[in-house]
Amino acid sequence: MNTEMDEWVISSKKTLNWFIEHLGEPEWHRRRKTVIDYFKSFEITNLTEAEVQASNFDRLFHPIAVYDDWMSWYMYLIESLVDRPGVDDPLQSARIYPFFSAIGRQIEELKTVSGIEDRLKVMLNERQNSPDSTLFELTVAMLYLRNGWQVKFLKEGIMTKTPDFEITKDGKVFWVECKRLAKVPEYADKERAEWQKRFRHLTNAMRIYKIMAHAEIIFKVPVEDTPEESLGGAFYHYFKSGMLETGSWLRHEMFDFRAQRIDIARINKRLDNLGARENSPQMIQVIIDDYDMHGSYTQLVSPAEIVSFGPDDGLHVLNRFVHGIHEAYSAKWDCIAETSIDKKAKDVKKMLSKAVSQIPENCAGIIHIGYETVMGPAVELKRHQKTKESVQSFRFEKKTIEAVYCHAIQPLCKLDNWECAETTLYFEKHPGLILSENLLLDGPGVIKRNSTHWEEDLINRNANNSLGKP
């Protein structure tokens, strides 16, 4: 991919330059250095045996980020697109490229909107450290600009919360409030922590029997309801019964399990030629010869050779590629338990209530709620059902709400690129009155369909399963 020629790169860089101009070069350089110093502090990612046994995998397996300054982290990734090829974290970048590129496409219009300077101050404020909400507000504001509305950002009230902005057209006036949910529900974080405990026992069993392998686990009950050592026991039985040679499924009332050996010689041959970033789609593909964009993977890898790409200029981090490994242990997991799906399918009801409370009684309001659909199609189908029921049954009391729009956004990290799926769920008193086009991230070449992206994912997954694919 020739990134310098891609439209989305050009648009993203326009947005970055605008933000840097607002910050000032010296301040940007100071904050950028903080990002670089943060990652240099743990460039050596080999885990000690104590960390492995404590299930302390976050440093390797959690999408890395500068939690103390999200905005500078985002800006560093965008700046690196052209300035520092090879510097990246694909899982994080896929989340922000759609927003930066969308803003860049309408940047001149957005600059003229009343109150935009105050919004940028909020977003770039290092202490407030919540840029996702403002990035969402900006893209919603641009949606109204594209639909022919005039937009005016409103100042935050000192004593009471106010809506985000006002829109006017043809004598009509509405106040708009935007809310963005956290990327990952609290229960999903807890479930992942429980998974890591079980992954430790699984890899311990593999290491005891000196078998490097990749396992697939489908939990039928909540992960926390399974014994911590259960996957270690499952691997022992799998290996002793000869199932490792057939790759067939081991069925259990709590989970289904299967595994296959990892061919280190084949992996090192590929890594010697190409190299791969740790904890990346490319590394998953190299180790197990497969990669599912919707899958949840965990890998424990012992690198033999790491090569840094790019000059040693003090600005390059996240540019280290593995060109050989000593050992590798891998697993892909999912939980299909109904209670797990229900808890991860976080409803919009609380956020809707907060948004409605910020709409004054003397003016009609519009609500926009944004969230990322990264929990898998089964969870998102459940969330869709909850959202529909919550909005339709919500008691707005004395508030006049003209419409509620829920923007479901799914960033996807592919092997050599990224893509973004988006679905808008809309509830309108007067259909078509407010928005004739309701997609936020409506870039060039977008394919539009009258369906939800999670339903399409489920159809594709079922089709793969019918062909015998995992």
Secondary structure, DSSP 8 states (H G I E B T S, - for coil): --GGG-HHHHHHHHHHHHHHHHH-HHHHHHHHHHHHHHHHTT------HHHHHTT--HHHHS----TT-HHHHHHHHHHHHHHSTT---HHHHHHHHHHHHHHHHTHHHHHTSBTHHHHHHHHH-TTT--HHHHHHHHHHHHHHHHTT-EEEE----SSS---SEEEEETTEEEEEEEEE--SS-HHHHHHHHHHHHHHHHHHHHHHHTT--EEEEEEESS-GGGS-TTHHHHHHHHHHHTTHHHHT--EE-SSEEEEEEE--HHHHHHHHHHT-EETTSHHHHHHHHS---TT-EEEEEEEEEEEEE-S--SS---S-EEEEEEEEEEEEEEEE--HHHHHHHS--SHHHHHHHHHTS-TTS-EEEEEEEE--S-HHHHHHHHHHHHHHHHH---TT--EEEEEEEEEEEEE-SS-EEEEEEEEEEESSTTSS-S---SS--TT----SS-HHHHHHHHHHHHHHTT--
